[in-house]
Amino acid sequence: MKNLIILFAITSLLALNAAAGTKENSMIGNWEGSSQVIVTWCEQKKLPVSLTILADGSVNGTVGDAELLDGQLERKVNWFGSNTKNRTTHLVKGRLKGAIVAKEGVFRERAFIHLRVDHTNLSGSLATSGSKMGGKESMILTAQHLILSKKL
């Protein structure tokens, strides 16, 4: 019985990894779109996002006016190894070079982009490094309703 449980657990994990790989393969390519800035201190309310996701999981592109460097796509899983349907399934983490909102002088060091495959689009939200309190000089910039479409 113990061996049967172990075999079932291994088979389940392999199936989950295969399904996740399929989703990641569908994410490879060039994506463009925008998100809605939700912090009150930023006058710019739309933040353009452009990502290039490569087969090895590396990601580059732009977030606002900043260049995304050393980006990495990671799968987000709970301790059961799966996600609920409405949650984001992937996270892109990377460094930012330049101002994220140049017109307003908003600079941040890192970006965290939460994504899920939503039919033919990627959807989710994003946040930057920064503090929980403050303003445009130091506070985390957050944006919701991120929708990215695949570019050919």
TAJO-V437955 format. One record per residue. N is the residue number from 1. PHI is phi in whole degrees, 0 to 359 (* if undefined). OMEGA is omega in whole degrees, -180 to 180 (999 if undefined). D_FIRST is the distance of its C-alpha to the first C-alpha in Angstrom with 1 decimal. Layout:
n phi omega d_first
N PHI OMEGA D_FIRST
N PHI OMEGA D_FIRST
This chain:
n phi omega d_first
1 * -180 0.0
2 299 179 3.8
3 295 179 5.4
4 295 179 5.1
5 295 179 6.4
6 296 178 8.8
7 299 178 9.9
8 297 -180 10.6
9 297 -180 12.5
10 295 179 14.4
11 298 179 15.4
12 296 179 16.6
13 296 178 18.6
14 297 178 20.2
15 295 179 21.1
16 296 179 22.7
17 296 178 24.6
18 296 180 25.9
19 294 180 27.1
20 295 179 28.8
21 299 178 30.5
22 298 179 32.0
23 296 -180 33.6
24 295 178 34.8
25 298 179 36.5
26 288 -180 38.3
27 271 -179 39.6
28 294 178 41.4
29 138 -180 45.2
30 259 -177 48.1
31 232 178 48.0
32 220 177 50.9
33 175 -180 51.5
34 207 177 52.2
35 227 -178 51.0
36 258 178 52.8
37 292 -176 53.8
38 246 175 53.2
39 279 -174 54.8
40 285 -176 58.3
41 280 179 60.1
42 261 -180 59.7
43 287 179 62.3
44 288 -175 60.6
45 260 176 58.1
46 246 179 56.6
47 240 179 54.8
48 290 179 54.5
49 224 177 51.4
50 225 -178 51.0
51 233 169 47.9
52 242 -179 47.1
53 257 -178 43.4
54 261 -176 42.7
55 299 -180 39.8
56 277 179 39.0
57 91 176 38.7
58 282 -175 42.1
59 223 171 44.4
60 224 -180 48.2
61 151 179 50.7
62 223 173 52.7
63 232 -171 52.1
64 63 179 55.4
65 266 -176 58.1
66 268 176 55.9
67 272 176 54.2
68 272 -178 50.4
69 241 176 49.7
70 54 -180 46.6
71 289 179 44.4
72 221 177 40.7
73 271 179 38.3
74 236 174 35.0
75 276 177 32.1
76 260 178 31.4
77 225 174 27.9
78 273 -174 26.4
79 289 172 23.5
80 274 -180 21.1
81 90 -179 22.7
82 219 179 24.8
83 235 171 28.2
84 279 -171 29.6
85 301 -172 32.0
86 267 -179 35.3
87 264 176 34.8
88 290 -175 36.0
89 251 -177 33.4
90 223 178 35.5
91 228 172 37.9
92 255 176 40.9
93 241 178 42.3
94 193 177 45.6
95 275 177 49.0
96 247 177 52.1
97 243 -179 55.5
98 96 -178 58.5
99 285 176 59.1
100 284 172 56.5
101 230 -173 59.5
102 299 -177 62.5
103 302 -178 65.1
104 252 179 64.0
105 68 -179 63.3
106 263 179 59.6
107 244 173 57.7
108 220 -177 54.1
109 275 -172 52.1
110 222 175 48.6
111 236 177 47.1
112 229 -174 43.7
113 247 -179 43.1
114 267 -173 40.2
115 228 168 39.5
116 217 175 37.5
117 283 -176 38.0
118 234 -174 39.9
119 61 -179 40.6
120 260 -180 43.1
121 246 166 43.9
122 252 179 42.4
123 227 179 42.9
124 160 -177 42.4
125 208 177 44.5
126 214 176 45.8
127 215 177 46.9
128 245 170 48.8
129 291 179 48.9
130 143 -179 51.3
131 264 180 51.7
132 284 180 50.8
133 232 179 54.4
134 131 -179 57.7
135 197 -174 59.0
136 295 180 59.6
137 286 -172 60.1
138 215 -172 56.6
139 286 176 54.4
140 303 173 51.2
141 267 180 52.2
142 239 179 49.7
143 217 -180 49.8
144 242 177 47.8
145 56 176 47.7
146 286 176 47.3
147 232 178 47.4
148 242 177 47.4
149 251 -179 48.2
150 285 178 47.6
151 255 -179 50.8
152 273 999 51.3
